[in-house]
Amino acid sequence: MAKEKISKREYPWKTKIGDSEYTFRLMTTQDRDAMLEFARGLPEGDLLFLAVDITNQRAVDDWIRRLNEGSLRTVLVEQDGKLVGHGSLIHEEQVWTRHLGGMILLLAPEVRGKGLGHSLAGELFSYAEELGLLKVMARMAADQKGAIQVFEKMGFKMEALLADCVIDREDRTHDLIIMSYDVTGHSV
Ligand SMILES: CC(C)(COP(=O)(O)OP(=O)(O)OC[C@H]1O[C@@H](n2cnc3c(N)ncnc32)[C@H](O)[C@@H]1OP(=O)(O)O)[C@@H](O)C(=O)NCCC(=O)NCCS
């Protein structure tokens, strides 16, 4: 299939799934408390494997610093004005992995399985393409079997398994899975 030129996304935008309407918009400095509240409301099983501990105020402040620097973009999903998830793309220009982006997706359990993860990934693939990135990487613990299946369905391929490279909130180590998505083959 011929690759189409992807136009820049405009925010906010809304989508209806079933009876619910979801708003996608970019995170700003003003969203600090909403992000903390969202993270602190997640079930323990999700908190175990947060790549960045966004239940912690200092971690969210650092997140916002990176947003303002431009090395991170976060697309928020809201339902009735309440934050129910985010998709984020991290990229660093001054390093030898400057052609890579790192993707984090996190949705509240009650809004999973409705296609929102797929939509967030699409937003971030388009942004990665705007930035000229070649690959988007996703990292998860080997125990996150559901998430691995979801990322495979979204077109990510398994790249590596690194033994004991994740440590959870209870100080137990787990194997780290690295998956990648080829942005240059992406078209919408
Ligand atoms: C991973 C996550 C963001 C996925 O979002 P989601 O909105 O539930 O996913 P979607 O509904 O868009 O589904 C995407 C695809 O995965 C499939 N899928 C959804 N849940 C699945 C599951 N539990 N097992 C297998 N496949 C699943 C869907 O059918 C869809 O496939 P399709 O495109 O062929 O129809 C969400 O489950 C989540 O927040 N998990 C906890 C955080 C996490 O583990 N993040 C990963 C590390 S960054």
The ligand as an SDF file (V2000), in Angstrom:
LIG
                    3D

 48 50  0  0  0  0  0  0  0  0999 V2000
   -2.1120   -1.7640   27.0590 C   0  0  0  0  0  0  0  0  0  0  0  0
   -3.3700   -0.8780   27.0240 C   0  0  0  0  0  0  0  0  0  0  0  0
   -2.9580    0.5750   26.9100 C   0  0  0  0  0  0  0  0  0  0  0  0
   -4.1910   -1.2750   25.7820 C   0  0  0  0  0  0  0  0  0  0  0  0
   -5.2620   -0.3770   25.5990 O   0  0  0  0  0  0  0  0  0  0  0  0
   -6.7370   -0.8670   25.2060 P   0  0  0  0  0  0  0  0  0  0  0  0
   -7.5570    0.3250   24.9570 O   0  0  0  0  0  0  0  0  0  0  0  0
   -7.2080   -1.8390   26.2380 O   0  0  0  0  0  0  0  0  0  0  0  0
   -6.4530   -1.6420   23.8430 O   0  0  0  0  0  0  0  0  0  0  0  0
   -7.4040   -1.6390   22.5730 P   0  0  0  0  0  0  0  0  0  0  0  0
   -8.8190   -1.8160   23.0120 O   0  0  0  0  0  0  0  0  0  0  0  0
   -7.0840   -0.4600   21.7290 O   0  0  0  0  0  0  0  0  0  0  0  0
   -6.9350   -2.9840   21.8620 O   0  0  0  0  0  0  0  0  0  0  0  0
   -5.8380   -3.0420   20.9620 C   0  0  0  0  0  0  0  0  0  0  0  0
   -5.7780   -4.4420   20.3600 C   0  0  0  0  0  0  0  0  0  0  0  0
   -5.4930   -5.4140   21.3630 O   0  0  0  0  0  0  0  0  0  0  0  0
   -6.5810   -6.3540   21.5170 C   0  0  0  0  0  0  0  0  0  0  0  0
   -6.7320   -6.5790   22.9560 N   0  0  0  0  0  0  0  0  0  0  0  0
   -7.2560   -5.7320   23.8710 C   0  0  0  0  0  0  0  0  0  0  0  0
   -7.1490   -6.2620   25.1020 N   0  0  0  0  0  0  0  0  0  0  0  0
   -6.5610   -7.4720   24.9350 C   0  0  0  0  0  0  0  0  0  0  0  0
   -6.1560   -8.5080   25.8510 C   0  0  0  0  0  0  0  0  0  0  0  0
   -6.3430   -8.4010   27.1630 N   0  0  0  0  0  0  0  0  0  0  0  0
   -5.5670   -9.6140   25.3480 N   0  0  0  0  0  0  0  0  0  0  0  0
   -5.3570   -9.7510   24.0130 C   0  0  0  0  0  0  0  0  0  0  0  0
   -5.6950   -8.7910   23.1070 N   0  0  0  0  0  0  0  0  0  0  0  0
   -6.2950   -7.6830   23.5690 C   0  0  0  0  0  0  0  0  0  0  0  0
   -7.7640   -5.6750   20.8880 C   0  0  0  0  0  0  0  0  0  0  0  0
   -8.6870   -6.6170   20.3830 O   0  0  0  0  0  0  0  0  0  0  0  0
   -7.1080   -4.8740   19.7850 C   0  0  0  0  0  0  0  0  0  0  0  0
   -6.7770   -5.7290   18.6910 O   0  0  0  0  0  0  0  0  0  0  0  0
   -7.3480   -5.4480   17.2220 P   0  0  0  0  0  0  0  0  0  0  0  0
   -6.6980   -4.1470   16.7970 O   0  0  0  0  0  0  0  0  0  0  0  0
   -6.8910   -6.6240   16.4420 O   0  0  0  0  0  0  0  0  0  0  0  0
   -8.8210   -5.3120   17.4000 O   0  0  0  0  0  0  0  0  0  0  0  0
   -4.2340   -1.0740   28.2950 C   0  0  0  0  0  0  0  0  0  0  0  0
   -4.6650   -2.4030   28.3850 O   0  0  0  0  0  0  0  0  0  0  0  0
   -3.5030   -0.6820   29.5750 C   0  0  0  0  0  0  0  0  0  0  0  0
   -3.5260    0.4700   29.9650 O   0  0  0  0  0  0  0  0  0  0  0  0
   -2.8350   -1.6580   30.2460 N   0  0  0  0  0  0  0  0  0  0  0  0
   -2.0890   -1.3840   31.4760 C   0  0  0  0  0  0  0  0  0  0  0  0
   -0.8200   -0.6180   31.2020 C   0  0  0  0  0  0  0  0  0  0  0  0
    0.1670   -1.4070   30.3690 C   0  0  0  0  0  0  0  0  0  0  0  0
    0.3560   -2.6020   30.5670 O   0  0  0  0  0  0  0  0  0  0  0  0
    0.8290   -0.7160   29.4290 N   0  0  0  0  0  0  0  0  0  0  0  0
    1.8050   -1.3630   28.5720 C   0  0  0  0  0  0  0  0  0  0  0  0
    3.2010   -0.8980   28.8440 C   0  0  0  0  0  0  0  0  0  0  0  0
    3.5400    0.6760   28.1030 S   0  0  0  0  0  0  0  0  0  0  0  0
  1  2  1  0
  2  3  1  0
  2  4  1  0
  2 36  1  0
  4  5  1  0
  5  6  1  0
  6  7  2  0
  6  8  1  0
  6  9  1  0
  9 10  1  0
 10 11  2  0
 10 12  1  0
 10 13  1  0
 13 14  1  0
 14 15  1  0
 15 16  1  0
 15 30  1  0
 16 17  1  0
 17 18  1  0
 17 28  1  0
 18 19  1  0
 18 27  1  0
 19 20  2  0
 20 21  1  0
 21 22  1  0
 21 27  2  0
 22 23  1  0
 22 24  2  0
 24 25  1  0
 25 26  2  0
 26 27  1  0
 28 29  1  0
 28 30  1  0
 30 31  1  0
 31 32  1  0
 32 33  2  0
 32 34  1  0
 32 35  1  0
 36 37  1  0
 36 38  1  0
 38 39  2  0
 38 40  1  0
 40 41  1  0
 41 42  1  0
 42 43  1  0
 43 44  2  0
 43 45  1  0
 45 46  1  0
 46 47  1  0
 47 48  1  0
M  END
$$$$
